[in-house]
Amino acid sequence: KPHLYPRWHDPIRIVYEALGSDVNTVIVNGKIVMKNREVLTLNEEAVLEDAQKCSLSTLKKANAMKYIKMPKDLFNSISYGNICKLDIDNDDINIKL
């Protein structure tokens, strides 16, 4: 891919310039853990759901929910009004599509 050229110092280029989209297959200790961009060793949806719960728990413990609230009219403009609605008034985040 163009952002990985010119080809010198490949280890540095991989660390600092490669993107997640450059990765197709990952092998760890001889075991394929991702093939064709599909994670094979865990339930990705469950991990993302758990991460969401943990982040909300951390925000609540830090009394920081107020800092992620968006202006009420952010998604009520002509271009976004019917796409989604965020409800975080009840110390939870609900996205309604």
C-alpha positions as CSV (number, residue, x, y, z in Angstrom):
1,K,0.0,0.0,0.0
2,P,1.3,3.5,-0.8
3,H,1.6,4.6,2.9
4,L,4.1,1.8,3.5
5,Y,6.5,3.1,0.8
6,P,9.4,3.7,0.3
7,R,10.4,0.2,1.6
8,W,13.2,0.6,4.1
9,H,13.3,0.2,7.9
10,D,10.3,-2.2,7.5
11,P,9.9,-2.9,11.3
12,I,9.7,0.8,12.1
13,R,7.3,1.4,9.2
14,I,5.1,-1.4,10.4
15,V,5.0,-0.1,14.0
16,Y,4.5,3.6,13.2
17,E,2.7,3.7,9.8
18,A,0.8,0.5,9.2
19,L,-2.9,0.5,9.8
20,G,-5.3,-2.1,11.2
21,S,-6.7,-2.3,7.6
22,D,-3.3,-3.5,6.5
23,V,-3.6,-6.7,8.5
24,N,-5.4,-9.7,7.0
25,T,-4.1,-12.7,9.0
26,V,-2.5,-12.9,12.5
27,I,-0.5,-15.8,13.8
28,V,0.5,-16.0,17.5
29,N,2.8,-18.9,18.7
30,G,2.0,-20.8,15.5
31,K,-1.8,-20.5,16.0
32,I,-3.9,-18.6,13.5
33,V,-6.0,-16.1,15.6
34,M,-7.3,-14.0,12.7
35,K,-7.8,-15.1,9.1
36,N,-9.2,-12.9,6.4
37,R,-9.9,-10.2,9.0
38,E,-12.1,-12.5,11.0
39,V,-11.1,-13.2,14.6
40,L,-11.2,-16.9,15.3
41,T,-10.3,-17.2,18.9
42,L,-13.0,-15.2,20.7
43,N,-16.5,-13.8,20.4
44,E,-15.7,-10.3,19.1
45,E,-19.3,-9.0,19.8
46,A,-19.2,-10.2,23.4
47,V,-15.8,-8.4,23.9
48,L,-17.1,-5.2,22.5
49,E,-20.2,-5.4,24.6
50,D,-18.1,-6.0,27.7
51,A,-15.8,-3.1,26.8
52,Q,-18.9,-0.8,26.6
53,K,-20.1,-2.0,30.0
54,C,-16.7,-1.5,31.5
55,S,-16.3,2.0,30.1
56,L,-19.7,3.1,31.4
57,S,-18.9,1.6,34.8
58,T,-15.6,3.6,34.9
59,L,-17.4,6.8,33.8
60,K,-20.0,6.3,36.6
61,K,-17.3,5.6,39.3
62,A,-15.4,8.7,38.2
63,N,-18.6,10.8,38.2
64,A,-17.8,11.7,34.6
65,M,-21.0,10.8,32.7
66,K,-21.7,14.6,32.5
67,Y,-18.6,15.0,30.3
68,I,-19.9,12.8,27.5
69,K,-23.3,14.3,27.2
70,M,-23.9,15.9,23.8
71,P,-26.0,18.9,23.0
72,K,-29.6,17.9,22.8
73,D,-29.9,19.2,19.2
74,L,-26.7,17.6,17.8
75,F,-28.6,14.8,16.0
76,N,-31.8,16.8,15.4
77,S,-30.5,18.7,12.4
78,I,-31.9,18.1,8.9
79,S,-29.2,15.6,8.0
80,Y,-29.1,13.6,11.2
81,G,-32.6,13.9,12.8
82,N,-33.9,10.6,11.6
83,I,-30.7,8.5,11.9
84,C,-30.2,8.0,15.6
85,K,-31.0,9.4,19.0
86,L,-28.7,9.1,22.0
87,D,-30.2,8.9,25.5
88,I,-27.7,9.3,28.3
89,D,-29.8,11.1,30.8
90,N,-30.3,7.9,32.9
91,D,-26.6,7.3,33.5
92,D,-26.6,4.9,30.6
93,I,-26.1,5.2,26.9
94,N,-28.8,4.0,24.6
95,I,-28.5,4.5,20.8
96,K,-31.8,4.3,19.0
97,L,-31.6,4.0,15.3
